[in-house]
Amino acid sequence: MVCQDRLPPKQILMLIHKGQDFPSEIEERLLNYSPSLFTFINDPNHPLTTRALNIYSNTQRDFKYLTPKRQIKLIDIASHTPKFVHLICSPSRMNETIEDLQNLRTGSGQISSHLDQHQITNWSPLFVYEPIPDSCLPENLEKLISLSKHIEVFSPNELEARSFIGLITPSDEVPEEIEDIARVFQNHGFKNVVIRCGKMGAFVLTHQESKKGTWVPAMIEDQSKVIDQTGGGNAFLGGLMAGLAKGLGLVEASYCGAVSAGLTISQLGLPDMTVDDDGLELWGNLKQVPEELKIKLMAR
C-alpha cells in the first residue's frame, strides 16, 4: 500500500538553533531522515544551543529553559515562504509574529538581501497556533481573542484550554465539557479549534461543521505502551499540517496528527524510520506504515 499522505521532505522545514555544543550524534540522526528537512541556525550572539526541560507529574506539566533561548522569527523562514507555520508561543509573541509578517510584506521590516520582496509581499502563511502553558491565563484571554482572525487552527491541549477560561481541571474526564470549551473559543472567533486531550484523543471543531465537531481517537489505546510523551503535541500538529498541505480536510488531517503523535510517544526519543524494498517508509519499533495506521484509526 502506498502512503498517500506522505509529504516529501523538501516540502517540510524545521528550524533548529545549533550552538557550539550541539551534539554531533543528534545532528547525524536528524540528517538521516533527510537533509532537506532541517535548517540549522548558527548565531554568534547565542553560542549555546537552546535547551529546555519538560517535567511531567500525573496530569501536570512544567517547562523551563536551561539556557538563554534564541527566538525564531518569521524572517528566519521567509525565504522558504511556507504555506503553513506552526507556532508555540504566548499570545503576545503571536501578536508580534503577525506584526512581523505585516512589516515583511510592506518592506518596513528587516529584509535580508537574499529575500525576494515581491515574493514576500504575496506570502500569506496559515498559522497553526499552540499556546505555551504558562501563558494560558484568564488575563491573556482578551489578547488571544484579538488574534483569532489571523489563526487558521487554534490547538491548545485540554489543560491549556481550560486555563484560558479559568476552569479547574476535573478529576474525571468528560468529553462533553471539552466540546463545550471548544465552542467557547469558536464563539470568540476561532474558525478551527483542535483540543488535544492525550489518551482521550482530540476534539476537532471546524467552521464548516458549525457546532457538532468530531472526536479523533488517540492511536495508542493501551497506555502502558506510552514510553515518552515529550514531543507528542508537536508531532500531532506536524502530522496535521502535513495532512492540510496535502489538501485533506481538518478532521482527516487530525487523524494524520494522531498517527504521528502515536509513533512519537511509543518510544524514547525520535521515532525510528526505515525504508523497505518497495520504497515504503516503516516507522517506529514495530516498523509500521503510517497510512495503514491512519486507515485503521479512522475505522475504529
Secondary structure in CASP SS format (residue, H / E / C, confidence):
PFRMAT SS
TARGET T0000
AUTHOR 0000-0000-0000
METHOD secondary structure of the structure
MODEL  1
M C 1.00
V C 1.00
C C 1.00
Q C 1.00
D C 1.00
R C 1.00
L C 1.00
P C 1.00
P H 1.00
K H 1.00
Q H 1.00
I C 1.00
L C 1.00
M E 1.00
L E 1.00
I E 1.00
H E 1.00
K C 1.00
G C 1.00
Q C 1.00
D C 1.00
F C 1.00
P C 1.00
S H 1.00
E H 1.00
I H 1.00
E H 1.00
E H 1.00
R H 1.00
L H 1.00
L H 1.00
N H 1.00
Y H 1.00
S C 1.00
P H 1.00
S H 1.00
L H 1.00
F E 1.00
T E 1.00
F E 1.00
I E 1.00
N C 1.00
D C 1.00
P C 1.00
N C 1.00
H C 1.00
P C 1.00
L C 1.00
T C 1.00
T C 1.00
R C 1.00
A E 1.00
L E 1.00
N E 1.00
I E 1.00
Y E 1.00
S E 1.00
N C 1.00
T C 1.00
Q E 1.00
R E 1.00
D E 1.00
F E 1.00
K E 1.00
Y E 1.00
L C 1.00
T C 1.00
P C 1.00
K C 1.00
R C 1.00
Q C 1.00
I C 1.00
K C 1.00
L H 1.00
I H 1.00
D H 1.00
I H 1.00
A H 1.00
S H 1.00
H H 1.00
T C 1.00
P C 1.00
K C 1.00
F E 1.00
V E 1.00
H E 1.00
L E 1.00
I E 1.00
C E 1.00
S C 1.00
P H 1.00
S H 1.00
R H 1.00
M H 1.00
N H 1.00
E H 1.00
T H 1.00
I H 1.00
E H 1.00
D H 1.00
L H 1.00
Q H 1.00
N H 1.00
L H 1.00
R H 1.00
T H 1.00
G C 1.00
S C 1.00
G C 1.00
Q C 1.00
I C 1.00
S C 1.00
S C 1.00
H C 1.00
L C 1.00
D C 1.00
Q H 1.00
H H 1.00
Q H 1.00
I H 1.00
T H 1.00
N C 1.00
W C 1.00
S C 1.00
P C 1.00
L E 1.00
F E 1.00
V E 1.00
Y E 1.00
E E 1.00
P E 1.00
I C 1.00
P H 1.00
D H 1.00
S H 1.00
C C 1.00
L C 1.00
P H 1.00
E H 1.00
N H 1.00
L H 1.00
E H 1.00
K H 1.00
L H 1.00
I H 1.00
S H 1.00
L C 1.00
S H 1.00
K H 1.00
H H 1.00
I E 1.00
E E 1.00
V E 1.00
F E 1.00
S C 1.00
P C 1.00
N E 1.00
E H 1.00
L H 1.00
E H 1.00
A H 1.00
R H 1.00
S H 1.00
F H 1.00
I C 1.00
G C 1.00
L C 1.00
I C 1.00
T C 1.00
P C 1.00
S C 1.00
D C 1.00
E C 1.00
V C 1.00
P H 1.00
E H 1.00
E H 1.00
I H 1.00
E H 1.00
D H 1.00
I H 1.00
A H 1.00
R H 1.00
V H 1.00
F H 1.00
Q H 1.00
N H 1.00
H C 1.00
G C 1.00
F C 1.00
K C 1.00
N C 1.00
V E 1.00
V E 1.00
I E 1.00
R E 1.00
C C 1.00
G H 1.00
K H 1.00
M H 1.00
G C 1.00
A E 1.00
F E 1.00
V E 1.00
L E 1.00
T C 1.00
H C 1.00
Q C 1.00
E C 1.00
S C 1.00
K C 1.00
K C 1.00
G C 1.00
T E 1.00
W E 1.00
V E 1.00
P C 1.00
A C 1.00
M C 1.00
I C 1.00
E C 1.00
D C 1.00
Q H 1.00
S H 1.00
K H 1.00
V C 1.00
I C 1.00
D C 1.00
Q C 1.00
T C 1.00
G C 1.00
G H 1.00
G H 1.00
N H 1.00
A H 1.00
F H 1.00
L H 1.00
G H 1.00
G H 1.00
L H 1.00
M H 1.00
A H 1.00
G H 1.00
L H 1.00
A H 1.00
K C 1.00
G C 1.00
L C 1.00
G C 1.00
L H 1.00
V H 1.00
E H 1.00
A H 1.00
S H 1.00
Y H 1.00
C H 1.00
G H 1.00
A H 1.00
V H 1.00
S H 1.00
A H 1.00
G H 1.00
L H 1.00
T H 1.00
I H 1.00
S C 1.00
Q C 1.00
L C 1.00
G C 1.00
L C 1.00
P C 1.00
D C 1.00
M E 1.00
T E 1.00
V E 1.00
D C 1.00
D C 1.00
D C 1.00
G C 1.00
L C 1.00
E E 1.00
L E 1.00
W E 1.00
G C 1.00
N C 1.00
L C 1.00
K C 1.00
Q E 1.00
V C 1.00
P H 1.00
E H 1.00
E H 1.00
L H 1.00
K H 1.00
I H 1.00
K H 1.00
L H 1.00
M H 1.00
A C 1.00
R C 1.00
END
